[in-house]
Amino acid sequence: MGFFPHDLAGWLTVVGSLTGAMWFVIKVTFVKSMNDLNKAITGLQDTLKIYDHRIDDHETRIRLLEDWREHHDDNE
C-alpha cells in the first residue's frame, strides 16, 4: 500500500480544519477572557489612583489641622 498525493491533500485538509477550529475556540475563550481581565485591571488601577489621591488629601488635611492645633495651643 503506497502513499499517494491525494492522501497528503486529505490530511492537510483535516489538519487545516482542526487548526482553524482550534484557533476560533482559543480566540473566543482565552483571548476574550484575557482582554476582559486587562480591562478590569486597568479599571482597578484607575480606582486605586483615585483612592491614593484621596488618602494624600486626607493626610494633608490632618497635617494642617495638627499644625494649626500646635500653633493655637501655643497662644493660650
C-alpha positions in Angstrom: 0.0 0.0 0.0 1.7 3.2 -1.2 1.3 6.8 -0.1 -0.4 8.9 -2.8 -0.6 12.7 -3.1 -4.4 12.6 -2.6 -3.7 11.2 0.9 -1.5 14.2 1.7 -4.2 16.5 0.5 -6.8 14.8 2.7 -4.6 15.0 5.8 -3.7 18.7 5.1 -7.5 19.4 4.8 -8.2 17.6 8.1 -5.2 19.3 9.9 -6.1 22.7 8.4 -9.7 22.4 9.5 -8.8 21.3 13.0 -6.3 24.1 13.3 -8.8 26.7 12.2 -11.4 25.3 14.7 -8.8 25.4 17.5 -7.9 29.0 16.6 -11.5 30.0 16.7 -12.1 28.3 20.1 -9.0 29.9 21.6 -9.9 33.3 20.2 -13.4 33.2 21.6 -12.5 31.8 25.0 -8.9 32.7 26.1 -8.3 35.9 24.2 -11.7 37.3 25.1 -11.1 36.4 28.8 -7.6 38.0 28.8 -8.9 41.2 27.2 -11.7 41.4 29.8 -9.1 40.8 32.5 -6.9 43.5 31.2 -9.8 45.9 31.1 -10.7 45.0 34.7 -7.1 45.5 35.9 -7.0 48.9 34.1 -10.2 49.9 35.9 -8.8 48.8 39.2 -5.6 50.8 38.7 -7.7 53.9 37.9 -9.8 53.4 41.1 -6.7 52.9 43.2 -5.2 56.1 41.8 -8.3 58.0 42.9 -8.2 56.4 46.4 -4.5 57.2 46.7 -5.2 60.8 45.8 -8.0 60.9 48.4 -5.6 59.5 51.1 -3.0 62.1 50.2 -5.6 64.8 50.6 -6.7 63.4 53.9 -3.1 63.2 55.2 -2.6 66.8 54.1 -5.7 68.0 56.0 -4.7 66.1 59.1 -1.2 67.7 59.0 -2.7 71.1 58.6 -5.1 70.6 61.5 -2.2 69.3 63.7 -0.1 72.3 62.8 -3.0 74.7 63.5 -3.7 73.0 66.8 0.0 73.3 67.9 0.0 76.9 66.9 -3.3 77.6 68.7 -2.2 75.7 71.8 0.9 77.8 72.0 -1.1 81.1 72.2 -3.0 80.1 75.2 
